[in-house]
Amino acid sequence: MREGDDRELSGLAAEAERVVAWLRLPAILLLVAGRALSHPNQELAGFLAAISVFSAWSLLLLVWVHRRPVGRSLALAATAIDVAAITVLALLSGGPFSQARLAYFLVPIAVAFRFQPVATAVAAGATAAAYVAQALAHPARNQAEAARFIAVHTGYLLWIGAAAVLLSTLLWRRTRRIVELAAVRRRLLADVLTAEERERRALAEGLHDSAIQNLLSSKHDLEEVAALAPHPLLERAERALSATVGELRETIFELHPYVLEQAGLEAALRSVSARVARRGGFRVHFDLDYDGPHPREDLLLGVARELLVNAAEHARAANVTVRLQSQNGAVELSVLDDGVGFDTGLIPERLADGHIGLASQRLRLESASGSLELGSAPGRGTVARARLPA
């Protein structure tokens, strides 16, 4: 599996860990509510102290998983602490008959979210063993029917554990399959875009080396004839040829901006922005903090052009800001305008009407494991952010 696929799986695992961290909080509330029920040999002070420590740990972990990277070791440690905390709480509130024992059922289910069947099986076995151990260590084990009660409850724990392992296996297989299909889609799209770029480059070179040269030669011939025998029709033809050459050069630049190869991304952004700004009648401002090069600068420039053209055609903006920032090899390109804005909920409708520019740029970015985000509202301008990883 490629590095990008591993990164995607890691992202899914981190998301699952955040879900588990949130699920832990209502479980604590259930533990507190269950303690209000009658239990044999319960120790209130110890229970309250233990639940307080467990609650603080859960809140700390919730903050951690939202702010810091989440690794497998953290997930394993969190599961072990959960089992230990439930065991202590059960011992302090009735042993085999404690309402806290029901929290054991939550552990294998929570671990199943992590797409790790082996870890889920280990967690299921650990919860059943922990329940039996604390049940046998508690004085309530001597009550009538205690042995049968412990056996039945252990059976339930083993059943839910087996079900959680099967669920985790299915989730893991489907997640891997989805990631693999997404990788195939990205590769196919990348191949299409590469072929498109080759065709655009070949077309630009053909126009430059053939059409423009022929037009310039014809223009030169007209100039020589006009010098010998001036005539208004010759002057008009010469102006038409000059305008056509200018339009072709603009088209060639759109097809393949050579300035990107010659001067780099920042210069290319300034050139493209200036051209579109003249067309759209707005002022363009730059905030460029780029320490490239990035392997997909052509993609970033194409996205910038599309966003600027949209601003020129639809935004009716007076000012547009182009920002380019890079950090640790990752790049973020932002285009902000002070125009009329639009309802982002209408994007699917506009796509159905044939406005595919933004959708195609989003696909291009996704093919390179990037993303495109749009923020806008009527009368509040538009902010577009394109991100590419290192």
Secondary structure by P-SEA (a helix, b strand, c coil): ccaaaaaaaaaaaaaaaaaaaaaaaaaaaaaaaaaacccccccaaaaaaaaaaaaaaaaaaaaaaacccccaaaaaaaaaaaaaaaaaaaaaccccccccccaaaaaaaaaaaaccaaaaaaaaaaaaaaaaaaaaacccccccaaaaaaaaaaaaaaaaaaaaaaaaaaaaaaaaaaaaaaaaaaaaaaaaaaaaaaaaaaaaaaaaacaaaaaaaaaaaaaaaaaacccaaaaaaaaaaaaaaaaaaaaaaaacccccccccaaaaaaaaaaaaaaaacbbbbbbcccccccccaaaaaaaaaaaaaaaaccccccbbbbbbbbcccbbbbbbbbccccccccaaaaaaaaccaaaaaaaaaaaaaccbbbbbbcccbbbbbbbbbcc
